[in-house]
């Protein structure tokens, strides 16, 4: 019986120590998970990237990224052109009136979460399509493997 009481006292003392430590260092307390390991920098970057993706995309676009595996961005300058940005990395497929005309390869110089890469492509296309096309490496349509064949090619903007 006294062993159980002693164990409870030790556990209560340890809990009091943890609570006191957390009050002295709120930043540490936010980072510590229940099992004791702080999240890695990569994990924190992924969470921030997911939040940014959610904030910058419409509900329809966000659902498309997660269900179809890509984001379609209509060309701001050319009628009927759509850029299909894969959510898991890879080549951006360029469609005109439903047919693939080329693939584009443009990668960041530093490793980024995949959500940030999707946003990078989207913002570059929307902000300056010509500059995006100048910087990207172009590949012929035959070199492109479809991201998901189960999904139809994009419809042209009407």
Secondary structure, 3 states (H helix, E strand, C coil): CHHHHHHHHHHHHHHHHHHHHHHHCHHHHHHECCCCCECCHHHHHHHHHHHHHHHHCCHHHHHHHHHCCEEEEECCCCCCEEEEEECCCCCEEEEECCEEEEEEECCCCCCCCHHHHHHHHHHHHHHCHHHHHHHCEEEEHHHCCCCCCCCCCCCCCC
